[in-house]
């Protein structure tokens, strides 16, 4: 099933979301179609015109945005004076609600890739009434175990690249949280320290795709490289700012006025998003995952699928963590086509 033709936005703008941030958004397709929100990965990647082509433009009103600090949103995380303390998951979730209301949308399908799948899942768990369906790929849940896998665990598979990755850190920082250690370098007042750290981080990312170091075009843009590395390490080094999973509006943080029977230790082990998978009940979803996605080593996508009875898991053979790979595109288009006729719950 091929991609839909290239299209251009029919509307776009900059939304003031507070904290000195303005978020860039665009809408494409049919103004009267089924609303669909696209959440990019990273964190910090920015949106891509490719995502527009995964939706039937006659059936969907497609909404894309650059999350705080990325893409065309301002201020960009690549600027050393940008305040990253106001770039957190809770604020991103609030931004989505501001945008939904700004566009006059009651409910929408939410599509997410990689980090975007984390954000989409948390959005649906905390605001289920506004999400009609979920389509997720390169699925992640933002747990500490996933960060540990992607920073230290993959060192066993890519030992030479991992040795270079570690060598970019002070010796005293090589045994702890590697993302947090790199983030400290990326917050350095010294531009040379920041540049070396950003390059070392993106070299590690490309090595684990796998691909030859520095082969990803976007990482050759120094502004993108700096903003991306700074944002990813900011989130990964702080537990993706998922906290203890408290929900607004009640004392136990659960959103339903009932205390959880599971303790903090259980939540810490499995991660908040996976722990709260039961909150997705009634929301149909499709999980499109490459069989060679290295994030699969923890079994997260299978555990999520089994904890979420309304989900469908589609495994694409010989594909990795790339939504544009052969087989992945076809599965993603099939998913959006499937939901094009739905009006929601």
PABADREN-555833 format. One line per field, with one value per residue (C-alpha): residue in three letters; z, y, x. Coordinates in steps of 0.02 Angstrom, whole numbers. Example, Ala and Ser with C-alpha at 12.3 -4.5 7.8 and 13.67 -1.06 7.14 Angstrom:
2
type	[ALA	SER]
z	[390	357]
y	[-225	-53]
x	[615	684]
***
This chain:
345
type	[UNK	UNK	UNK	UNK	UNK	UNK	UNK	UNK	UNK	UNK	UNK	UNK	UNK	UNK	UNK	UNK	UNK	UNK	UNK	UNK	UNK	UNK	UNK	UNK	UNK	UNK	UNK	UNK	UNK	UNK	UNK	UNK	UNK	UNK	UNK	UNK	UNK	UNK	UNK	UNK	UNK	UNK	UNK	UNK	UNK	UNK	UNK	UNK	UNK	UNK	UNK	UNK	UNK	UNK	UNK	UNK	UNK	UNK	UNK	UNK	UNK	UNK	UNK	UNK	UNK	UNK	UNK	UNK	UNK	UNK	UNK	UNK	UNK	UNK	UNK	UNK	UNK	UNK	UNK	UNK	UNK	UNK	UNK	UNK	UNK	UNK	UNK	UNK	UNK	UNK	UNK	UNK	UNK	UNK	UNK	UNK	UNK	UNK	UNK	UNK	UNK	UNK	UNK	UNK	UNK	UNK	UNK	UNK	UNK	UNK	UNK	UNK	UNK	UNK	UNK	UNK	UNK	UNK	UNK	UNK	UNK	UNK	UNK	UNK	UNK	UNK	UNK	UNK	UNK	UNK	UNK	UNK	UNK	UNK	UNK	UNK	UNK	UNK	UNK	UNK	UNK	UNK	UNK	UNK	UNK	UNK	UNK	UNK	UNK	UNK	UNK	UNK	UNK	UNK	UNK	UNK	UNK	UNK	UNK	UNK	UNK	UNK	UNK	UNK	UNK	UNK	UNK	UNK	UNK	UNK	UNK	UNK	UNK	UNK	UNK	UNK	UNK	UNK	UNK	UNK	UNK	UNK	UNK	UNK	UNK	UNK	UNK	UNK	UNK	UNK	UNK	UNK	UNK	UNK	UNK	UNK	UNK	UNK	UNK	UNK	UNK	UNK	UNK	UNK	UNK	UNK	UNK	UNK	UNK	UNK	UNK	UNK	UNK	UNK	UNK	UNK	UNK	UNK	UNK	UNK	UNK	UNK	UNK	UNK	UNK	UNK	UNK	UNK	UNK	UNK	UNK	UNK	UNK	UNK	UNK	UNK	UNK	UNK	UNK	UNK	UNK	UNK	UNK	UNK	UNK	UNK	UNK	UNK	UNK	UNK	UNK	UNK	UNK	UNK	UNK	UNK	UNK	UNK	UNK	UNK	UNK	UNK	UNK	UNK	UNK	UNK	UNK	UNK	UNK	UNK	UNK	UNK	UNK	UNK	UNK	UNK	UNK	UNK	UNK	UNK	UNK	UNK	UNK	UNK	UNK	UNK	UNK	UNK	UNK	UNK	UNK	UNK	UNK	UNK	UNK	UNK	UNK	UNK	UNK	UNK	UNK	UNK	UNK	UNK	UNK	UNK	UNK	UNK	UNK	UNK	UNK	UNK	UNK	UNK	UNK	UNK	UNK	UNK	UNK	UNK	UNK	UNK	UNK	UNK	UNK	UNK	UNK	UNK	UNK	UNK	UNK	UNK	UNK	UNK	UNK	UNK	UNK	UNK	UNK	UNK	UNK	UNK	UNK	UNK	UNK]
z	[0	-59	27	-13	-127	-59	7	79	234	208	374	498	642	802	964	1124	1254	1395	1478	1334	1211	1044	959	771	702	531	462	298	204	221	339	371	387	538	649	672	775	729	868	813	899	980	1092	987	809	745	626	453	290	272	407	305	174	295	296	161	131	77	241	371	443	483	621	645	771	822	1007	1122	1074	909	725	696	875	977	1068	992	1108	1003	1078	1238	1324	1299	1466	1465	1637	1556	1428	1517	1478	1579	1482	1315	1362	1409	1242	1149	1239	1202	1018	1014	1085	975	820	883	884	1004	984	872	823	889	789	870	828	956	1089	1006	1053	1236	1228	1137	1264	1411	1328	1303	1482	1560	1438	1366	1321	1180	1096	971	918	930	792	861	786	852	1013	1177	1350	1422	1564	1644	1584	1404	1428	1509	1362	1230	1315	1407	1362	1175	1212	1205	1026	971	1079	974	960	1145	1191	1091	1172	1348	1306	1276	1462	1613	1693	1850	1749	1652	1781	1810	1706	1538	1469	1621	1609	1428	1468	1593	1454	1336	1466	1481	1455	1342	1160	1118	1259	1198	1019	1063	1171	1036	907	1022	1063	882	831	959	895	716	767	846	698	637	511	484	603	547	404	455	360	495	618	502	539	692	756	742	816	967	998	971	1085	1218	1217	1212	1356	1453	1445	1458	1602	1699	1679	1534	1668	1694	1882	1992	1875	1977	1888	1912	2011	2150	2299	2253	2082	1995	1923	1988	2174	2218	2291	2188	2261	2169	2262	2201	2181	2052	1956	1956	1885	1745	1708	1730	1552	1553	1729	1675	1515	1589	1565	1377	1391	1258	1146	989	938	814	861	708	759	660	707	715	821	960	1083	1069	1175	1332	1264	1299	1145	1180	1362	1313	1184	1309	1442	1317	1248	1123	1033	878	860	684	671	512	468	437	487	627	714	554	511	329	301	175	256	395	279	212	387	447	298	323	504	463	323	445	564	430	440	630	725	892	1048]
y	[0	158	325	455	598	743	884	1056	1132	1236	1325	1350	1461	1489	1453	1540	1401	1502	1498	1605	1462	1469	1305	1290	1193	1154	1071	975	870	894	1036	939	769	661	752	665	728	679	670	663	573	621	705	853	786	906	858	786	809	619	594	689	552	415	484	492	680	666	582	665	835	806	910	917	1016	1045	1007	1134	1177	1083	1118	1289	1311	1446	1463	1318	1198	1224	1398	1390	1521	1420	1373	1184	1179	1221	1081	932	798	882	1043	953	869	1038	1108	973	1023	1207	1164	1053	1191	1322	1222	1188	999	895	728	662	508	519	452	439	374	325	463	519	352	384	555	486	347	465	588	451	389	560	630	477	572	666	519	416	296	275	225	200	144	121	94	149	186	299	184	195	17	73	218	100	-19	116	197	60	-106	-91	-73	-263	-260	-111	-119	-7	130	113	135	297	350	324	412	572	580	621	459	489	497	334	221	318	383	413	523	636	643	697	823	906	928	994	1126	1183	1369	1316	1299	1178	1062	1069	1033	884	812	835	752	606	581	581	467	341	359	326	179	92	114	33	146	214	357	527	453	533	696	790	761	861	1018	1092	1180	1023	916	1027	1045	861	797	924	880	691	691	814	692	529	593	641	487	570	681	547	561	452	449	565	627	800	810	683	646	475	529	402	512	401	438	261	222	105	-64	-67	11	136	-5	-91	71	103	-69	-71	116	227	211	22	19	127	29	-14	168	140	27	71	161	59	59	-13	-45	-60	-128	-183	-356	-291	-137	-147	-80	-250	-327	-282	-350	-184	-182	-359	-318	-160	-254	-388	-258	-161	-278	-148	-145	-235	-278	-283	-349	-303	-428	-367	-188	-88	77	170	216	242	68	-52	-140	-11	118	-6	-58	122	174	20	73	251	188	68	209	335	285	283	421	370	302]
x	[0	91	104	-26	32	132	24	53	-29	-185	-157	-15	33	129	35	88	92	169	339	405	372	280	238	229	79	8	-148	-163	-289	-477	-530	-691	-606	-571	-445	-278	-131	47	178	360	501	664	620	675	663	530	391	418	319	332	199	70	77	22	-155	-288	-298	-479	-527	-417	-384	-200	-120	68	167	346	355	436	615	612	586	508	449	535	649	748	839	995	1011	1115	1005	844	769	748	668	501	517	438	310	173	198	199	34	-39	22	-76	-234	-206	-182	-337	-445	-361	-408	-585	-562	-666	-575	-438	-341	-163	-15	156	330	463	460	299	223	268	187	34	10	24	-93	-223	-201	-224	-352	-443	-600	-515	-425	-525	-386	-198	-77	98	263	439	343	421	353	489	544	715	748	728	849	974	958	981	1130	1226	1144	1175	1360	1370	1308	1412	1569	1682	1550	1511	1694	1697	1532	1601	1763	1666	1625	1734	1795	1691	1529	1547	1465	1305	1161	1246	1108	1115	1304	1297	1162	1278	1406	1272	1227	1408	1444	1588	1527	1668	1615	1435	1484	1594	1455	1322	1432	1474	1290	1232	1376	1313	1134	1186	1297	1148	1030	1147	1230	1405	1444	1379	1279	1113	1094	1001	1143	1257	1156	1244	1088	982	1121	1139	952	916	1055	1013	827	849	973	864	718	815	918	762	651	559	479	347	366	258	111	0	-155	-228	-389	-369	-261	-193	-131	-242	-377	-515	-515	-459	-289	-181	-139	27	171	300	425	315	290	476	515	387	372	222	155	155	86	-61	-99	-269	-316	-318	-471	-598	-473	-434	-253	-129	53	167	337	489	548	728	690	819	692	608	745	646	482	395	283	221	186	93	-10	-62	-103	-211	-346	-408	-240	-181	4	76	254	347	483	661	620	698	661	614	436	486	559	481	336	319	243	116	65	48	-58	-166	-194	-245	-357	-438	-484	-534	-716	-727	-815	-743	-823]
***
